[in-house]
């Protein structure tokens, strides 16, 4: 029974409304959905027999019609400093997906993936080197957080949805995951402690703004003009900077949330003083924060980070133009913590460089 899940529903992949409808469909009182959701999303149980406030008959019926996925950690690598742990999770179909635990002074943060691979082929990211394999369901995203929380025995206090894949390309599953993990029956991680990243899918940004959730949006910008961004982030050819910046302004207006622009600095590509001044002009009058990221080395893409001196020069130009700017602290470079690197190292037939 446990292994034959093809005809049964994974309850962890459902929204609360869908779970409620499923329960009602079993001719069970609607309030049971709250109890079941709490067991699954807060306590992380994977067996209906652990749901001790449900009758044996209901547990038997649930086992007949549904199942609960569980995290399966295939590989775990900890950085030398101990502040970063990279996880490789095995999915039910044998695919692999990556997550990262980051230990901050203010709490524990997890970066989750929403897809196996990615269709957008950004030059600065290793996760799209083989293209998109498939999207994850909401339960597979949730299991990354539960698996890490169980592994370390500590509460996860914040989330960044910027692992492998494009979250807005897997919109439904990503939103179901967010709503479940933020709910009182889930891990109760507040929306303001959740950051969702995008390479610039303008329709998705507008759709997310309409949700009315106080999420932090992080836009992977990486270039101050269309000609350069077309090379680094190919989706820019479909949604150029004029559309992306307008959608970003609208997101700030509709949500009241400051937006983050991620800018990966690549030596000799987008790190000059001229690029910095151009970026200042692009982002003027937007309530935003610029996060400068010394690029992770991606050998297959010819990417390497600038010198510390060049990074500081770039930052000083932004700050002198009143742009709030930080340089992201390096996490886990010694354990392939950047998107897609560990999966490619483990998978047969991919580059091990």
C-alpha positions in Angstrom: 0.0 0.0 0.0 2.7 2.5 1.0 4.6 2.2 -2.3 1.6 2.2 -4.6 0.8 5.9 -4.7 -0.1 6.3 -8.4 -3.9 6.4 -7.8 -3.8 8.2 -4.5 -3.5 11.9 -3.7 -0.5 13.4 -2.0 -2.2 15.5 0.6 0.9 17.6 1.1 0.6 18.9 -2.5 -2.9 20.3 -1.9 -4.0 23.8 -1.0 -6.2 24.1 2.2 -9.3 24.5 0.1 -8.4 21.4 -1.9 -7.7 19.5 1.2 -11.1 20.5 2.6 -12.9 19.5 -0.6 -11.1 16.1 -0.5 -12.2 15.5 3.1 -15.8 16.5 2.4 -15.6 14.1 -0.6 -15.0 11.3 1.9 -18.2 12.2 3.7 -16.2 13.5 6.6 -16.9 16.6 8.6 -15.1 19.7 7.1 -13.4 20.6 10.4 -11.3 17.5 10.1 -9.3 19.2 7.4 -7.8 21.6 10.0 -6.7 18.6 12.1 -5.2 16.8 9.2 -3.4 19.9 7.9 -1.9 20.5 11.3 -0.5 17.0 11.4 1.0 17.2 7.9 2.3 20.7 7.7 3.1 21.6 11.3 4.1 18.3 12.8 5.4 16.8 9.6 3.9 13.3 10.1 4.0 11.0 7.1 1.8 8.2 8.5 -2.0 8.5 9.1 -1.5 6.2 12.1 0.2 9.1 13.9 -2.9 11.2 13.6 -4.2 10.1 17.0 -7.2 12.5 17.2 -8.7 10.8 14.1 -10.8 7.7 14.3 -9.3 4.4 13.1 -12.0 4.2 10.4 -11.0 7.7 9.0 -7.3 6.8 9.1 -8.1 3.7 7.1 -10.1 5.6 4.5 -7.4 8.2 4.2 -4.8 5.5 3.6 -7.0 4.1 0.8 -7.4 7.4 -1.0 -4.3 9.4 -0.2 -0.7 9.4 1.0 1.8 11.9 2.5 5.2 12.4 0.9 8.3 12.6 3.1 11.7 14.2 2.7 14.5 12.0 1.4 17.9 13.6 1.9 20.4 12.0 -0.5 23.4 14.2 0.2 24.3 16.7 2.9 27.4 18.9 2.7 28.4 21.5 5.4 30.7 24.4 4.7 33.9 24.7 6.7 32.6 27.7 8.5 29.5 25.7 9.5 27.1 28.5 8.5 25.9 26.8 5.4 24.6 23.3 4.7 23.7 22.1 1.2 21.1 19.4 0.8 20.3 17.2 -2.2 16.8 15.7 -2.0 15.7 12.7 -4.0 12.2 12.9 -5.3 9.7 10.0 -5.8 10.6 9.7 -9.5 14.4 9.7 -8.9 15.0 13.3 -9.8 17.2 15.4 -7.5 16.7 18.9 -6.2 18.8 21.2 -4.1 18.2 23.3 -1.0 20.4 25.4 1.3 20.4 26.1 5.0 22.0 29.4 6.0 22.7 30.1 9.6 22.4 33.8 10.4 22.7 35.6 13.8 19.0 36.4 13.6 17.8 32.9 12.8 17.8 30.0 10.3 17.0 30.6 6.7 16.3 28.0 3.9 16.6 28.5 0.2 14.3 26.2 -1.7 14.0 25.0 -5.3 10.8 25.0 -7.3 11.9 23.1 -10.4 14.3 20.5 -11.5 16.4 22.5 -13.9 15.1 25.7 -15.5 14.0 26.7 -18.9 15.4 30.3 -18.9 19.1 29.7 -19.4 20.5 32.7 -17.4 24.2 32.9 -18.0 25.0 33.4 -14.3 23.2 30.3 -13.1 24.1 26.6 -13.3 20.6 25.3 -12.7 19.5 25.9 -16.3 22.5 24.2 -18.0 20.4 21.2 -19.0 17.1 23.1 -19.4 13.9 22.4 -17.5 13.3 18.7 -16.5 10.0 19.3 -14.6 8.3 21.5 -12.0 7.9 20.4 -8.4 4.5 20.1 -6.7 3.8 22.1 -3.6 4.5 19.1 -1.4 7.9 18.6 -2.9 8.8 22.2 -2.2 7.4 21.9 1.4 9.4 18.7 2.0 12.7 20.6 1.5 11.9 22.8 4.5 10.5 20.0 6.7 13.5 17.8 5.9 16.0 20.5 6.9 14.1 21.5 10.0 14.0 17.8 11.1 17.7 17.4 10.3 18.9 20.3 12.4 16.3 20.2 15.1 15.8 24.0 14.9 13.0 26.2 13.7 13.3 27.8 10.3 12.4 31.5 10.6 12.7 32.7 7.0 12.6 31.5 3.5 14.1 32.5 0.2 12.5 30.9 -2.9 15.5 31.3 -5.2 17.0 27.9 -5.6 16.9 25.9 -8.9 14.1 26.9 -11.2 11.9 30.0 -11.8 9.2 30.2 -9.1 6.8 32.3 -11.2 7.1 29.6 -14.0 5.6 27.2 -11.4 3.2 29.7 -10.0 0.4 27.5 -8.6 2.6 25.1 -6.7 4.8 28.0 -5.4 1.8 29.9 -4.1 0.2 26.8 -2.5 3.5 26.1 -0.7 3.8 29.7 0.5 0.2 29.8 1.9 0.6 26.4 3.6 3.9 27.2 5.2 2.7 30.6 6.4 -0.5 29.3 7.9 -1.2 28.6 11.6 -1.6 24.9 10.6 1.8 25.1 8.9 5.2 26.3 10.1 3.7 29.8 10.7 6.5 31.6 8.8 5.2 35.1 8.2 4.8 36.4 4.7 7.2 39.2 5.5 9.9 36.6 6.1 9.5 35.0 2.7 11.4 36.3 -0.4 10.4 35.1 -3.8 12.8 35.5 -6.7 12.2 35.9 -10.4 14.4 36.4 -13.5 11.8 38.9 -14.8 8.5 37.2 -15.8 6.4 40.4 -16.0 3.0 38.7 -16.1 4.0 36.6 -13.0 5.1 39.8 -11.1 1.7 41.4 -11.8 -0.2 38.3 -10.8 1.8 38.1 -7.6 1.1 41.7 -6.8 -2.6 41.0 -7.2 -2.5 38.3 -4.5 -2.2 41.0 -1.9 0.5 39.1 0.1 3.3 41.1 1.8 6.0 39.0 0.2 9.4 40.4 -0.6 10.1 40.2 -4.3 13.6 39.8 -5.5 14.3 40.6 -9.2 17.4 39.1 -10.8 18.5 42.2 -12.7 22.2 41.7 -13.3 22.5 44.4 -16.0 21.6 48.1 -16.3 20.7 48.0 -20.0 18.8 45.8 -22.5 21.8 44.9 -24.7 23.8 43.4 -21.8 20.8 41.9 -20.0 19.7 40.2 -23.3 23.0 38.3 -23.0 22.9 37.5 -19.3 19.2 36.9 -18.8 17.6 35.8 -22.2 14.0 36.3 -21.0 14.8 40.1 -21.3 14.3 39.8 -25.0 10.6 39.0 -24.3 10.2 41.3 -21.3 12.7 44.2 -21.7 13.8 46.5 -18.9 11.1 49.1 -19.6 8.4 46.5 -18.9 10.2 44.9 -16.0 10.9 48.2 -14.2 7.3 49.4 -14.7 6.0 46.1 -13.2 8.4 46.4 -10.3 7.2 50.0 -9.6 3.6 48.7 -9.7 4.5 45.8 -7.3 5.9 48.3 -4.8 2.8 50.5 -5.1 0.3 47.6 -4.8 2.0 45.7 -1.9 3.7 48.5 0.0 6.8 46.3 0.0 10.3 47.4 -0.9 11.6 45.4 -3.8 15.1 43.9 -4.0 17.1 44.0 -7.1 19.7 41.2 -7.3 22.8 42.2 -9.2 25.5 39.5 -9.7 28.8 41.1 -10.4 30.8 39.3 -13.1 34.4 40.3 -13.7 34.8 42.3 -16.9 31.1 41.9 -17.9 28.8 44.1 -15.8 31.0 45.5 -13.0 32.4 48.8 -14.3 31.9 52.2 -12.9 29.8 53.1 -16.0 27.5 50.1 -15.3 27.1 51.3 -11.8 26.1 54.9 -12.9 23.7 53.4 -15.5 22.1 51.3 -12.8 21.5 54.4 -10.6 19.6 56.0 -13.4 17.5 52.9 -14.1 16.4 52.5 -10.4 15.9 56.1 -9.5 12.7 56.9 -7.5 11.9 53.2 -6.9 11.5 52.0 -3.3 14.2 49.3 -3.5 17.3 47.7 -2.2 20.2 46.6 -4.3 21.9 43.3 -3.3 25.3 43.0 -5.0 26.3 39.4 -5.4 29.9 38.5 -6.2 29.2 35.9 -8.9 29.7 32.3 -8.1 32.1 30.7 -10.5 30.3 28.8 -13.2 33.1 27.4 -15.4 30.7 26.2 -18.1 29.5 29.8 -18.5 32.8 31.5 -18.2 31.7 33.4 -15.1 34.0 34.6 -12.3 33.7 37.3 -9.6 35.4 40.7 -9.6 38.1 41.7 -7.1 37.0 43.1 -3.7 38.3 46.5 -4.7 36.0 46.6 -7.8 33.0 45.4 -5.8 33.5 48.2 -3.2 33.9 50.8 -6.0 30.6 49.6 -7.5 28.9 49.8 -4.2 30.2 53.3 -3.4 28.8 54.7 -6.6 25.3 53.3 -5.8 25.4 54.5 -2.3 26.5 58.0 -3.3 23.4 58.1 -5.5 21.1 57.2 -2.5 20.5 53.6 -3.4 20.4 51.3 -0.4 23.0 48.7 -1.2 24.5 45.6 0.4 27.1 43.1 -0.7 25.8 39.6 -0.1 27.9 37.6 2.3 29.3 34.5 0.7 27.7 31.3 1.7 29.0 27.8 1.0 31.3 28.4 -2.0 33.3 25.4 -0.8 30.3 23.1 -1.0 28.8 24.0 -4.4 26.0 26.1 -2.7 25.1 28.0 -5.8 22.0 27.0 -7.8 22.4 23.7 -9.6 26.0 23.1 -8.9 25.7 20.1 -6.5 23.0 18.4 -8.6 25.3 18.6 -11.6 28.2 17.2 -9.6 26.2 14.2 -8.5 24.2 13.4 -11.6 25.9 11.0 -14.1 26.8 12.4 -17.4 27.2 16.0 -16.4 30.3 18.1 -15.9 32.2 17.5 -12.7 34.3 20.6 -13.0 
